[in-house]
Amino acid sequence: MQNFKSITEKLFPPSYQLIDGTDEIFEINFALWEYENLSKQDLINRSAYFKSVEGIPTVHCQTCDLQNLEEIHQNSSLRTKAFFLNGKYSTGYATHSLFPYRGKFHPQMIRALLNIIGVKPGDTVLDPMSGSATLSVEANLLDIDSVAVDISPFCGLMGRVKTFALNLDKGKLEQITKEQGKIFEKLNKQKAPSYFVKDEQDEEKSYYEIALLAFLDAMGFARRSSKSINVLFPIVLNRYISTIRNFQTAREKLGLKIGSSKIIKGSALDLPLEDDSIDGVITSPPYSFAIDYVDNDEPQLKYLGYDPIKLKNSMIGLQGRGIAEKLELYFDMLDKVFAELARVTKKGTKTIFVVGTNDIQTKGVRLEGKIKELAKGQKFKFLSEILKPIKGLQNTMKEEYILIFENAK
């Protein structure tokens, strides 16, 4: 009789169940790497793609199941609600849904990559071009410390809120709900109150930055809809509060230990970090040939009191005229990034670059090939690559390459 077993049935024992919806080739590949490199207990505690191991539900699956997404998104559009419900195990959990930033990492994939590069509690991982700090959130969920560096102050705000909200006092959180009318009056101005844009960070400010991010989120919604910001702000803020509250319930019930994060405003070209201080790197260079990050964030940046043009002139990939000059400057900057990563990472440390290419916009130049050359020039050994299709940006970019290197200095 012919053997009609599926790929997953051939790869894994019947007592090892994958999370529902794990059907992409790259996801099955990651699940196999987790299965081959993690102990049974680590699979239960850390795995990104397993639902249960010998009948024991994984922590990731339980965390997602304990968060009531129906309640959180009850006032969202049908499209938004469907997106987060369908992404329950991949994108909609913990604090990832606070300000759904364009072009951000796929959180579940980042969890798997952390497992693949072998970092553990007590280690420190780095994203030198951190965007909305997806790596920091995932690392913290695994009790791994993280450093997120980004030149954009708006990205810094997102990173601070998303990591701070992983472990906070729910009582103080409820106070924001009670004060949302007064908070809105303070925020509903042409620019943010000075209290929010001072460099120093304290616990009280961290709570109110949750409301600030919700306000900036509502600002974006208002620009795209017929509803005013005073109508949208309480809806968005209550969704933020509900998201955080739900995760706190899951965290407490499962006894999750949360790692610490440093969110730093700085440049990947000159990292404010000591030599040999980092145990792992996962990053993605800006998809500047597909997304103009400054134009995308211009309203939020101006509200926070920053000059978008000045910021644009210092960002990787947004400089130069014409594709040839843009690419030359882009690769020059990435070479400096690799030099900095070689300096701050320990020997043998794994560095992962997630790289997308749009051949039309780059006139046939493949970014992933050039990045391999740059890495080799800075004494990084190329280990492996995996192709990942992109969903949702099909008109600009169809695939990403996940490139894995090792510091061989």
KEFI-174209 format. One line per field, with one value per residue (C-alpha): residue in three letters; z negated, x negated, y negated. Coordinates in steps of 0.001 Angstrom, whole numbers. Example, Ala and Ser with C-alpha at 12.3 -4.5 7.8 and 13.67 -1.06 7.14 Angstrom:
2
residuo	(ALA | SER) .
c3	(-7800 | -7140) .
c1	(-12300 | -13670) .
c2	(4500 | 1060) .
//
This chain:
409
residuo	(MET | GLN | ASN | PHE | LYS | SER | ILE | THR | GLU | LYS | LEU | PHE | PRO | PRO | SER | TYR | GLN | LEU | ILE | ASP | GLY | THR | ASP | GLU | ILE | PHE | GLU | ILE | ASN | PHE | ALA | LEU | TRP | GLU | TYR | GLU | ASN | LEU | SER | LYS | GLN | ASP | LEU | ILE | ASN | ARG | SER | ALA | TYR | PHE | LYS | SER | VAL | GLU | GLY | ILE | PRO | THR | VAL | HIS | CYS | GLN | THR | CYS | ASP | LEU | GLN | ASN | LEU | GLU | GLU | ILE | HIS | GLN | ASN | SER | SER | LEU | ARG | THR | LYS | ALA | PHE | PHE | LEU | ASN | GLY | LYS | TYR | SER | THR | GLY | TYR | ALA | THR | HIS | SER | LEU | PHE | PRO | TYR | ARG | GLY | LYS | PHE | HIS | PRO | GLN | MET | ILE | ARG | ALA | LEU | LEU | ASN | ILE | ILE | GLY | VAL | LYS | PRO | GLY | ASP | THR | VAL | LEU | ASP | PRO | MET | SER | GLY | SER | ALA | THR | LEU | SER | VAL | GLU | ALA | ASN | LEU | LEU | ASP | ILE | ASP | SER | VAL | ALA | VAL | ASP | ILE | SER | PRO | PHE | CYS | GLY | LEU | MET | GLY | ARG | VAL | LYS | THR | PHE | ALA | LEU | ASN | LEU | ASP | LYS | GLY | LYS | LEU | GLU | GLN | ILE | THR | LYS | GLU | GLN | GLY | LYS | ILE | PHE | GLU | LYS | LEU | ASN | LYS | GLN | LYS | ALA | PRO | SER | TYR | PHE | VAL | LYS | ASP | GLU | GLN | ASP | GLU | GLU | LYS | SER | TYR | TYR | GLU | ILE | ALA | LEU | LEU | ALA | PHE | LEU | ASP | ALA | MET | GLY | PHE | ALA | ARG | ARG | SER | SER | LYS | SER | ILE | ASN | VAL | LEU | PHE | PRO | ILE | VAL | LEU | ASN | ARG | TYR | ILE | SER | THR | ILE | ARG | ASN | PHE | GLN | THR | ALA | ARG | GLU | LYS | LEU | GLY | LEU | LYS | ILE | GLY | SER | SER | LYS | ILE | ILE | LYS | GLY | SER | ALA | LEU | ASP | LEU | PRO | LEU | GLU | ASP | ASP | SER | ILE | ASP | GLY | VAL | ILE | THR | SER | PRO | PRO | TYR | SER | PHE | ALA | ILE | ASP | TYR | VAL | ASP | ASN | ASP | GLU | PRO | GLN | LEU | LYS | TYR | LEU | GLY | TYR | ASP | PRO | ILE | LYS | LEU | LYS | ASN | SER | MET | ILE | GLY | LEU | GLN | GLY | ARG | GLY | ILE | ALA | GLU | LYS | LEU | GLU | LEU | TYR | PHE | ASP | MET | LEU | ASP | LYS | VAL | PHE | ALA | GLU | LEU | ALA | ARG | VAL | THR | LYS | LYS | GLY | THR | LYS | THR | ILE | PHE | VAL | VAL | GLY | THR | ASN | ASP | ILE | GLN | THR | LYS | GLY | VAL | ARG | LEU | GLU | GLY | LYS | ILE | LYS | GLU | LEU | ALA | LYS | GLY | GLN | LYS | PHE | LYS | PHE | LEU | SER | GLU | ILE | LEU | LYS | PRO | ILE | LYS | GLY | LEU | GLN | ASN | THR | MET | LYS | GLU | GLU | TYR | ILE | LEU | ILE | PHE | GLU | ASN | ALA | LYS) .
c3	(0 | 866 | -1913 | -1908 | -4974 | -4864 | -5101 | -8743 | -9580 | -8086 | -9885 | -13404 | -15792 | -16059 | -19662 | -18415 | -17036 | -15052 | -15639 | -13372 | -10130 | -10051 | -6360 | -4637 | -3670 | -5635 | -8748 | -8524 | -8033 | -11199 | -13114 | -12021 | -13180 | -16546 | -16813 | -16015 | -18237 | -21319 | -24157 | -24826 | -27722 | -25683 | -22896 | -25415 | -26899 | -23827 | -20579 | -18014 | -15820 | -18065 | -19592 | -21972 | -22780 | -23907 | -24986 | -26863 | -25338 | -24581 | -26406 | -23154 | -22309 | -25840 | -25833 | -22602 | -23700 | -26957 | -25164 | -24284 | -20800 | -20281 | -23237 | -22261 | -18687 | -19298 | -17954 | -15082 | -11450 | -10145 | -8095 | -11093 | -13344 | -10789 | -10381 | -14082 | -14675 | -11762 | -13121 | -16664 | -16940 | -14482 | -14879 | -17197 | -20612 | -23480 | -22647 | -18946 | -17829 | -19533 | -16539 | -13608 | -12007 | -8272 | -7249 | -10731 | -11469 | -11604 | -15418 | -15412 | -12933 | -15178 | -18101 | -15964 | -14844 | -18474 | -19100 | -16003 | -16939 | -20426 | -22682 | -26178 | -29317 | -30539 | -27021 | -25213 | -21615 | -19400 | -16579 | -15317 | -12981 | -15284 | -13870 | -16134 | -18340 | -17438 | -18325 | -21776 | -22534 | -21430 | -23280 | -26463 | -26235 | -26372 | -29337 | -27057 | -27387 | -24342 | -22910 | -20233 | -18361 | -15862 | -14618 | -14526 | -17781 | -16770 | -16552 | -19971 | -21356 | -19905 | -21318 | -24791 | -24949 | -23596 | -25910 | -29000 | -28570 | -28920 | -32680 | -34500 | -37281 | -36045 | -38677 | -37194 | -33766 | -34799 | -35996 | -32376 | -31412 | -34092 | -33032 | -29255 | -28874 | -30556 | -28704 | -25352 | -26132 | -26790 | -23692 | -21225 | -20242 | -17268 | -18982 | -21944 | -25414 | -26456 | -29185 | -26515 | -24491 | -27223 | -27010 | -30559 | -31177 | -34391 | -35335 | -35370 | -31916 | -30646 | -31549 | -29807 | -26720 | -26189 | -25777 | -23555 | -21185 | -21120 | -20233 | -17344 | -16205 | -16290 | -14400 | -11570 | -11564 | -11429 | -8334 | -6580 | -7646 | -8073 | -11867 | -13979 | -16352 | -19420 | -18438 | -17572 | -20492 | -23233 | -20931 | -20211 | -23811 | -25181 | -22671 | -23873 | -27520 | -26787 | -24847 | -27679 | -30385 | -28555 | -28150 | -31828 | -32757 | -30552 | -31910 | -35511 | -34924 | -33103 | -35387 | -32474 | -33290 | -31172 | -30021 | -30090 | -27156 | -26360 | -23688 | -22318 | -19893 | -17811 | -14555 | -13414 | -11869 | -15311 | -17926 | -21517 | -22768 | -24183 | -22218 | -22505 | -24486 | -22295 | -22102 | -18981 | -16279 | -14253 | -12033 | -8700 | -6721 | -5843 | -2786 | -1554 | 2097 | 1242 | -1816 | -2583 | -6365 | -6995 | -4659 | -6187 | -9728 | -8914 | -10879 | -14000 | -13745 | -13317 | -16264 | -18395 | -17401 | -14961 | -11490 | -8976 | -6373 | -8811 | -9903 | -6303 | -5535 | -8174 | -7455 | -5574 | -2073 | -1871 | -531 | 2989 | 6340 | 8847 | 8247 | 8863 | 6246 | 3800 | 4045 | 3669 | 507 | -776 | -480 | -1895 | -4974 | -5341 | -5167 | -8163 | -9924 | -9499 | -10801 | -13920 | -14363 | -14098 | -16892 | -19370 | -18949 | -20522 | -18404 | -17177 | -17615 | -15008 | -13051 | -10960 | -8210 | -6774 | -3316 | -741 | 2872 | 5523 | 8779 | 10603 | 8088 | 7862 | 11631 | 11248 | 8357 | 5808 | 2291 | 644 | 2871 | 2118 | -1605 | -1617 | -79 | -2654 | -5522 | -4221 | -3987 | -7707 | -8651 | -8938 | -7804 | -5763 | -7231 | -5587 | -3918 | -3657 | -1321 | -2814 | -707 | -1680 | -2167 | -1967 | -36 | 3191 | 5364 | 4122 | 2831 | 3172 | 1060 | -1670 | -2216 | -5765 | -5813 | -8737 | -9481 | -12194 | -13583 | -12639 | -13895) .
c1	(0 | -1281 | -2460 | -288 | -1822 | -2183 | -5572 | -4995 | -3945 | -7214 | -9328 | -7854 | -6540 | -2719 | -2949 | -4605 | -1893 | -2601 | -619 | 2404 | 1536 | -2113 | -2100 | -4704 | -7934 | -10065 | -7908 | -8232 | -11971 | -12185 | -10087 | -12484 | -15491 | -13802 | -13000 | -16576 | -18318 | -16119 | -15536 | -11995 | -11641 | -13055 | -10608 | -7793 | -9178 | -10624 | -9304 | -7678 | -5968 | -4929 | -1457 | -2193 | -4962 | -3865 | -533 | -1988 | -936 | -3819 | -4218 | -3872 | -605 | 759 | -295 | 1587 | 4649 | 4914 | 5153 | 8754 | 8351 | 12118 | 12367 | 9275 | 10448 | 14196 | 14204 | 11805 | 12837 | 13697 | 10497 | 8322 | 10097 | 9661 | 5966 | 5187 | 7412 | 5784 | 2407 | 3157 | -52 | -2178 | -1625 | 1298 | -96 | -1887 | -2428 | -3242 | 99 | -522 | -1008 | -1190 | -4308 | -4784 | -7567 | -8139 | -9464 | -7241 | -7299 | -6833 | -9695 | -11952 | -11230 | -12325 | -15476 | -16396 | -16149 | -18183 | -21116 | -21203 | -20811 | -19518 | -18320 | -21056 | -22379 | -21986 | -20792 | -20973 | -18990 | -21044 | -18243 | -15398 | -12299 | -9381 | -11547 | -10024 | -13281 | -13330 | -9775 | -10441 | -13744 | -12170 | -9369 | -12107 | -13834 | -16658 | -17991 | -18070 | -19432 | -17453 | -19176 | -17405 | -18030 | -14322 | -12900 | -9477 | -10871 | -12402 | -8985 | -7430 | -10242 | -9970 | -6203 | -6153 | -8899 | -7786 | -4238 | -5442 | -5826 | -4106 | -1715 | 1843 | 3201 | 1292 | 2413 | 6045 | 5331 | 4628 | 8091 | 9675 | 7660 | 7985 | 10071 | 7438 | 4656 | 6342 | 6628 | 2880 | 1975 | 4381 | 2013 | -231 | -3174 | -3750 | -3968 | -7606 | -7161 | -6999 | -10037 | -12626 | -15503 | -15265 | -13032 | -11181 | -8447 | -5638 | -6565 | -6675 | -3007 | -1936 | -3973 | -1449 | 1193 | -1133 | -1652 | 2107 | 2617 | 135 | 1862 | 5242 | 3695 | 2800 | 6278 | 7873 | 5843 | 7105 | 10757 | 13719 | 13618 | 12008 | 9132 | 11244 | 13532 | 10693 | 8349 | 10441 | 11058 | 7356 | 6285 | 8801 | 7528 | 3968 | 5014 | 6969 | 4033 | 1596 | 4015 | 4704 | 1018 | 354 | 2988 | 1267 | -2171 | -1071 | 777 | -2171 | -4814 | -6742 | -10048 | -10597 | -14047 | -15220 | -15620 | -17662 | -16075 | -18737 | -18437 | -21570 | -23123 | -24033 | -27117 | -28492 | -26952 | -27136 | -28143 | -31277 | -33409 | -32467 | -29297 | -26595 | -25595 | -23423 | -22141 | -18939 | -18278 | -17004 | -18432 | -15791 | -13716 | -14315 | -13834 | -10270 | -9417 | -10385 | -10317 | -10586 | -7707 | -5715 | -6268 | -6318 | -3161 | -4332 | -7882 | -6693 | -4311 | -7210 | -9180 | -11693 | -12703 | -11958 | -14361 | -17268 | -16482 | -16197 | -19697 | -21157 | -19154 | -20479 | -19072 | -17364 | -20355 | -21566 | -20013 | -19282 | -19453 | -23216 | -24167 | -21524 | -22871 | -26492 | -25701 | -23457 | -26203 | -28871 | -26725 | -25955 | -29685 | -30143 | -27258 | -29000 | -32240 | -30405 | -28706 | -32073 | -33316 | -30424 | -29688 | -31627 | -33583 | -31289 | -28188 | -25482 | -24214 | -21057 | -20168 | -16638 | -16908 | -14240 | -14904 | -12738 | -14616 | -12652 | -13401 | -17105 | -17511 | -18392 | -20852 | -20319 | -20779 | -21273 | -24261 | -26038 | -25317 | -27040 | -30108 | -30098 | -29782 | -32686 | -34838 | -34258 | -35192 | -31690 | -31366 | -28237 | -26379 | -22994 | -20066 | -16362 | -13830 | -10657 | -7740 | -6305 | -2575 | -879 | -3595 | -3342 | -3325 | -6705 | -8550 | -7791 | -10433 | -12997 | -16265 | -17145 | -20960 | -22807 | -26432 | -28958 | -31516 | -34834 | -37191) .
c2	(0 | -3473 | -5763 | -8899 | -10572 | -14344 | -16060 | -16960 | -13396 | -12163 | -14756 | -14704 | -12033 | -11946 | -13219 | -16474 | -18762 | -21914 | -25094 | -25447 | -27212 | -26138 | -25269 | -27447 | -25664 | -28132 | -27582 | -23795 | -24281 | -26376 | -23846 | -21104 | -23132 | -23683 | -19968 | -18952 | -21517 | -21976 | -19541 | -18363 | -20821 | -23696 | -22901 | -23257 | -26484 | -28226 | -26780 | -29072 | -26496 | -23602 | -23450 | -20583 | -18117 | -14670 | -16099 | -19095 | -22453 | -24798 | -28101 | -30049 | -28329 | -28881 | -32536 | -33162 | -31172 | -33104 | -36456 | -37286 | -38759 | -38908 | -41295 | -43290 | -43897 | -44177 | -47755 | -47097 | -46806 | -43353 | -43374 | -44273 | -41788 | -39003 | -39834 | -39544 | -36523 | -34718 | -35773 | -34670 | -32615 | -34579 | -38336 | -39127 | -38150 | -39913 | -43615 | -43233 | -44676 | -48032 | -50310 | -47838 | -49316 | -48905 | -46520 | -45073 | -41588 | -38513 | -37907 | -34119 | -33786 | -35881 | -33545 | -30595 | -32417 | -33133 | -29395 | -28588 | -30850 | -29343 | -32372 | -31685 | -33521 | -35839 | -36467 | -39784 | -40109 | -43164 | -44706 | -47678 | -48851 | -47946 | -49652 | -48764 | -46481 | -43122 | -41366 | -42961 | -41851 | -38264 | -38080 | -39443 | -36856 | -34198 | -35934 | -37093 | -40639 | -42873 | -46082 | -47934 | -50758 | -52986 | -56490 | -57336 | -58762 | -57454 | -53911 | -54456 | -55355 | -52192 | -50078 | -51580 | -51102 | -47552 | -46299 | -48236 | -46915 | -43313 | -43678 | -46515 | -47430 | -46840 | -49206 | -52136 | -51030 | -51341 | -54886 | -55873 | -54655 | -56823 | -59870 | -59448 | -62630 | -64791 | -62984 | -63638 | -67354 | -67512 | -65487 | -67095 | -69875 | -70581 | -68930 | -66666 | -68239 | -68704 | -66094 | -63382 | -64395 | -64867 | -62406 | -61133 | -58129 | -57351 | -54909 | -57474 | -58726 | -55134 | -54638 | -57826 | -56960 | -54171 | -56876 | -58906 | -55967 | -55345 | -59016 | -58768 | -55582 | -57345 | -60255 | -57882 | -56348 | -59798 | -60710 | -57561 | -57702 | -60032 | -59765 | -62480 | -61861 | -62664 | -59749 | -57398 | -58059 | -56391 | -53409 | -52942 | -53612 | -51109 | -48538 | -49174 | -48837 | -45667 | -44183 | -44868 | -43717 | -40450 | -39721 | -40488 | -37913 | -35328 | -36256 | -35878 | -32605 | -31026 | -32535 | -34031 | -35683 | -38781 | -39856 | -43462 | -45827 | -48897 | -51092 | -53426 | -56321 | -55945 | -54843 | -51341 | -52967 | -53849 | -51592 | -52894 | -49434 | -47854 | -45395 | -41708 | -42492 | -40900 | -37214 | -37329 | -39661 | -39591 | -42564 | -43754 | -46663 | -49262 | -48324 | -51828 | -50898 | -49855 | -51983 | -55567 | -55299 | -59023 | -59902 | -57067 | -58424 | -62150 | -63158 | -61331 | -62698 | -66287 | -65933 | -64680 | -67776 | -66276 | -67455 | -64648 | -66061 | -66151 | -62603 | -61419 | -62666 | -60355 | -57186 | -54161 | -53863 | -57252 | -59164 | -59827 | -60690 | -57985 | -54264 | -53920 | -56520 | -55259 | -51706 | -52834 | -54780 | -51981 | -49366 | -51696 | -52176 | -48462 | -47725 | -50030 | -48262 | -44895 | -46405 | -47568 | -44195 | -42472 | -44731 | -44387 | -40667 | -37840 | -35376 | -32615 | -34786 | -34252 | -37252 | -37056 | -39521 | -39422 | -40975 | -41771 | -42702 | -44308 | -43737 | -46420 | -49162 | -48188 | -47716 | -44031 | -44366 | -41575 | -42936 | -39540 | -38715 | -41997 | -41658 | -38253 | -39919 | -42707 | -40226 | -38155 | -41287 | -41918 | -38328 | -36912 | -33302 | -32561 | -29569 | -29254 | -30980 | -30360 | -31908 | -33373 | -34634 | -38013 | -38352 | -41722 | -43579 | -41610 | -44728 | -45887 | -42829 | -39130 | -37425 | -37810 | -35991 | -35022 | -35011 | -33427 | -34380 | -33624 | -36053 | -34402 | -37133) .
//
